[in-house]
Amino acid sequence: MALLIGVIAILAIGGQPDPSGPGQMLDGPWRFHAGDDPRWAAPGTDDREWDRIRLVSRPDSRDGDVGFPGYFDGWRAHGHPGLASYGWYRRTVVLPGGSDLVLVAPPVVDDGYELFWDGRRMGGIGRLSGTPSVNATRPLMIELPPSNEGHVAVLAIRAFMQPGADRDAQSGGLRTAPVLASRADGTALYRAQWHRTIAGYVVDAVEPAAMFMLAAIALVAAPTLARPGFARWIALALVASALLRLGNAIGAWTDLISAPALAFVRGVIVGPLAKLCWVIGWNLWTDGKGRRLVAFAAVAAWPILTIGALVPNTILAGTGRAIVALCLLATAVRIAIHGEQRLLALAALLLTATGQFAADLSALGVPGIWFPFDIGVSRSQYAYAFALPLLALAILVPRGPRDGALHPTDQVVR
């Protein structure tokens, strides 16, 4: 209960509106050029032939993941629908003068960026030179050099969108605008953005901790439990699912793993393993006809999912997911007919399956993100939050008669 209250408090704090009057939002007209040339950072670059684009968000527009305000369409919606690589933005900024100016960098960018002020690199998110390595963008505040009032500075932003990632027609480059502010106002905005970023992924840190704890309990207690095989495989499924969820928080808060590396680990290694373990685990809930066939099918789906993510190949990946879904459906039917504590098992199975088929459910039109306190909480996060206490009961409860069946001591002795 204390953990739940803490998470709700973090969501509520992160969802507070940004401070009023934070400074000058640098939205509106920009110059844009597809491609990459380090010389474009120089103040004297002739950008008169570059595209003119207006970066302006719709009223109350927020990004669909965390919930950052001031969200607008990327370069694909501004005349570059096929661009998935580098793009440069430039604009001039008239400074109020002083020595305490800061630039609060855009908190949402597809996918990494470097920021140049009068030709000088001031910082960024990700590594864009050589072999690019990008992460989920997060708040960044940059101290600007002192300036005289009325000085016209040139702000250039080099952005990179990772090719091959699943994108829509609005993706690409800047999705929120930088803000020029005094140190005090900029610091307040920067802190608010970090509060929002932490809140947006706090569930992805808390739920894995609970999953690891429940997995440890299941593994230690397995020899004494009524279903030791079920407990062990569900423990492995919980560990794999915890790694999947935890990767989101690590990628959003730190530079420990790049977005392509995280996608590889999730798609090729941990994701297929999690699906296999969930199927094998639930398959061991009951005895009876069909259990061996489900196990063979799940093992066959594992390499199909792995190769489908490694190549990548949507047909293979879809085939693997379909096999897993059929295995879980067959297991659910067997539990409904022959299982013990069938309502508990079916509810937990449905919730854990919801977490395993997030993309498929979204493709069917099921909403994937809800925004309590104006902070994004995903459908999978809700599903696991409800599933974990049910899984604890399923692992620890003793075996008993099937729902609706008479216990041997209740039968009439003839």
CORPE-V529367 format. One record per residue. N is the residue number from 1. PHI is phi in radians with two decimals (999 if undefined). OMEGA is omega in whole degrees, 0 to 359 (none if undefined). Layout:
# CORPE-V529367
N;PHI;OMEGA, N;PHI;OMEGA
This chain:
# CORPE-V529367
1;999;179, 2;-1.09;179, 3;-1.13;179, 4;-1.11;179, 5;-1.09;179, 6;-1.10;179, 7;-1.12;179, 8;-1.08;179, 9;-1.11;179, 10;-1.13;177, 11;-1.09;181, 12;-1.15;179, 13;-1.16;181, 14;-1.14;181, 15;-1.49;178, 16;-1.14;179, 17;-1.05;175, 18;-1.08;179, 19;-0.99;179, 20;-1.33;178, 21;1.06;185, 22;-1.31;183, 23;2.37;182, 24;-1.74;176, 25;-1.34;185, 26;-1.61;174, 27;-1.68;179, 28;1.42;188, 29;-1.30;174, 30;-2.37;168, 31;-1.73;182, 32;-2.42;177, 33;-2.45;174, 34;-1.28;181, 35;1.82;185, 36;-2.60;175, 37;-2.69;182, 38;-0.98;180, 39;-1.20;181, 40;-1.24;176, 41;-1.35;185, 42;-1.16;181, 43;-1.03;184, 44;-1.49;180, 45;-1.03;177, 46;-1.41;182, 47;-1.91;183, 48;-1.17;180, 49;-1.62;178, 50;-1.24;175, 51;-1.11;171, 52;-1.79;179, 53;-2.28;178, 54;-1.97;180, 55;-1.75;183, 56;-2.32;181, 57;-1.50;173, 58;-1.31;179, 59;-0.98;178, 60;1.06;180, 61;-1.38;179, 62;-2.31;177, 63;-1.20;187, 64;-1.46;182, 65;-1.95;182, 66;-1.54;182, 67;1.97;177, 68;-1.20;177, 69;-1.33;178, 70;1.25;185, 71;-1.46;178, 72;-2.45;184, 73;-1.27;180, 74;-1.56;188, 75;-1.18;178, 76;-1.15;177, 77;-1.59;181, 78;-2.13;172, 79;1.64;180, 80;-2.31;188, 81;-1.16;182, 82;-1.81;186, 83;-1.36;176, 84;-2.50;180, 85;-2.99;183, 86;-1.70;171, 87;-2.69;182, 88;-2.04;174, 89;-2.03;176, 90;-2.48;172, 91;-2.84;175, 92;-1.69;181, 93;-2.35;177, 94;-1.53;188, 95;-1.62;177, 96;-1.32;181, 97;1.57;179, 98;2.18;184, 99;-2.04;182, 100;-2.10;180, 101;-1.52;176, 102;-2.30;174, 103;-2.05;175, 104;-1.54;186, 105;-1.17;179, 106;-1.11;182, 107;-1.37;179, 108;-2.26;179, 109;-2.47;172, 110;-1.74;357, 111;-2.13;177, 112;-2.28;182, 113;-2.78;169, 114;-2.21;184, 115;-1.99;182, 116;-2.10;180, 117;-2.07;185, 118;0.92;176, 119;1.51;182, 120;-1.72;178, 121;-1.22;185, 122;-1.92;180, 123;2.54;179, 124;2.96;179, 125;-2.17;181, 126;1.60;176, 127;-1.95;187, 128;-1.79;181, 129;-1.54;183, 130;1.17;173, 131;-1.52;185, 132;-1.07;175, 133;-2.37;186, 134;-1.96;178, 135;-2.18;169, 136;-1.12;181, 137;-1.22;183, 138;-2.59;185, 139;-1.04;178, 140;-2.62;177, 141;-2.10;185, 142;-2.10;176, 143;-1.40;182, 144;-1.66;178, 145;-1.18;178, 146;-1.01;182, 147;-2.54;173, 148;-1.50;179, 149;-1.05;180, 150;1.55;178, 151;-1.10;179, 152;-1.76;180, 153;-1.71;177, 154;-1.91;176, 155;-1.82;177, 156;-2.13;180, 157;-2.22;176, 158;-1.69;183, 159;-1.99;179, 160;-2.42;175, 161;-1.88;184, 162;-1.12;176, 163;-1.15;175, 164;1.54;179, 165;-1.32;181, 166;-1.31;185, 167;-2.21;175, 168;-1.94;185, 169;-1.33;179, 170;-1.87;187, 171;-1.37;170, 172;2.03;171, 173;1.22;184, 174;-1.15;175, 175;-2.09;170, 176;-2.42;186, 177;-1.73;171, 178;-1.24;182, 179;-2.27;174, 180;-1.65;186, 181;-2.68;170, 182;-1.18;182, 183;-1.04;183, 184;-1.13;181, 185;-1.18;180, 186;-1.14;178, 187;-1.11;179, 188;-1.10;179, 189;-1.18;179, 190;-1.04;178, 191;-1.12;179, 192;-1.10;178, 193;-1.15;177, 194;-1.20;176, 195;-1.01;180, 196;-1.19;181, 197;-1.14;178, 198;-1.11;180, 199;-1.10;183, 200;-1.13;183, 201;-2.21;183, 202;-1.12;179, 203;-1.13;178, 204;-1.26;173, 205;-1.74;184, 206;-1.31;181, 207;-1.06;176, 208;-1.05;177, 209;-1.06;178, 210;-1.15;179, 211;-1.14;178, 212;-1.05;181, 213;-1.13;180, 214;-1.15;178, 215;-1.09;179, 216;-1.11;178, 217;-1.06;181, 218;-1.11;181, 219;-1.20;180, 220;-1.19;186, 221;-1.52;187, 222;-0.88;182, 223;-1.06;182, 224;-1.73;186, 225;-1.56;180, 226;-1.22;180, 227;-2.18;184, 228;-1.10;179, 229;-1.12;177, 230;-1.00;182, 231;-1.07;183, 232;-1.20;181, 233;-1.24;176, 234;-1.16;176, 235;-1.08;178, 236;-1.12;178, 237;-1.11;179, 238;-1.13;179, 239;-1.11;180, 240;-1.10;179, 241;-1.18;177, 242;-1.11;178, 243;-1.14;176, 244;-1.07;182, 245;-1.22;184, 246;-1.13;179, 247;-1.03;179, 248;-1.08;181, 249;-1.18;180, 250;-1.09;180, 251;-1.17;182, 252;-1.45;187, 253;-1.78;189, 254;-2.40;173, 255;-1.79;186, 256;-1.18;181, 257;-2.53;181, 258;-1.37;180, 259;-1.08;177, 260;-1.12;179, 261;-1.14;178, 262;-1.12;179, 263;-1.10;179, 264;-1.13;182, 265;-1.06;182, 266;-1.18;187, 267;-1.38;188, 268;-1.66;187, 269;-1.88;192, 270;-1.34;182, 271;-1.03;177, 272;-1.06;179, 273;-1.12;179, 274;-1.06;181, 275;-1.09;178, 276;-1.03;183, 277;-1.15;179, 278;-1.11;180, 279;-1.13;181, 280;-1.09;180, 281;-1.06;181, 282;-1.16;178, 283;-1.10;180, 284;-1.53;180, 285;-1.15;181, 286;-2.18;171, 287;-1.63;170, 288;1.95;185, 289;-1.11;176, 290;1.74;185, 291;-1.16;181, 292;-1.16;179, 293;-1.08;179, 294;-1.09;180, 295;-1.10;179, 296;-1.10;181, 297;-1.13;180, 298;-1.12;178, 299;-1.13;178, 300;-1.18;181, 301;-1.22;184, 302;-1.00;179, 303;-1.15;178, 304;-1.11;177, 305;-1.10;182, 306;-1.12;180, 307;-1.16;179, 308;-1.06;177, 309;-1.43;184, 310;-1.31;188, 311;-1.12;345, 312;-1.46;181, 313;-2.52;185, 314;-1.17;181, 315;-1.19;178, 316;-1.09;181, 317;-1.07;178, 318;-1.14;178, 319;-1.10;179, 320;-1.06;179, 321;-1.14;179, 322;-1.11;178, 323;-1.10;179, 324;-1.09;180, 325;-1.09;178, 326;-1.15;177, 327;-1.09;179, 328;-1.17;178, 329;-1.13;179, 330;-1.10;178, 331;-1.14;179, 332;-1.09;178, 333;-1.11;180, 334;-1.12;177, 335;-1.13;181, 336;-1.11;182, 337;-1.57;189, 338;-2.02;192, 339;-1.42;172, 340;-1.69;183, 341;0.76;191, 342;-1.12;180, 343;-1.14;177, 344;-1.08;183, 345;-1.14;182, 346;-1.16;179, 347;-1.12;180, 348;-1.16;179, 349;-1.09;181, 350;-1.09;182, 351;-1.18;179, 352;-1.19;176, 353;-1.16;177, 354;-1.03;178, 355;-1.23;183, 356;-1.57;184, 357;-2.16;184, 358;-1.09;183, 359;-1.12;181, 360;-1.17;179, 361;-1.17;177, 362;-1.13;179, 363;-1.12;178, 364;-1.47;177, 365;1.64;177, 366;-1.33;182, 367;-0.95;184, 368;-1.71;183, 369;-2.31;170, 370;-1.99;189, 371;-2.19;171, 372;-1.18;182, 373;1.04;181, 374;1.12;176, 375;-2.09;183, 376;-1.23;173, 377;-2.21;189, 378;-1.40;177, 379;-1.02;179, 380;-1.12;179, 381;-1.11;176, 382;-1.08;184, 383;-1.06;181, 384;-1.20;179, 385;-1.06;178, 386;-1.39;184, 387;-1.28;188, 388;-1.03;178, 389;-1.14;177, 390;-1.18;177, 391;-1.13;178, 392;-1.05;177, 393;-1.14;182, 394;-1.08;181, 395;-1.24;191, 396;-1.69;183, 397;-1.22;176, 398;-1.26;177, 399;-1.24;180, 400;-2.59;180, 401;-1.23;176, 402;-1.10;179, 403;-0.97;178, 404;1.54;180, 405;-1.57;178, 406;-1.40;172, 407;-1.24;182, 408;-0.92;182, 409;-1.29;181, 410;-1.63;184, 411;-1.30;180, 412;-1.33;178, 413;-1.50;181, 414;-1.62;none
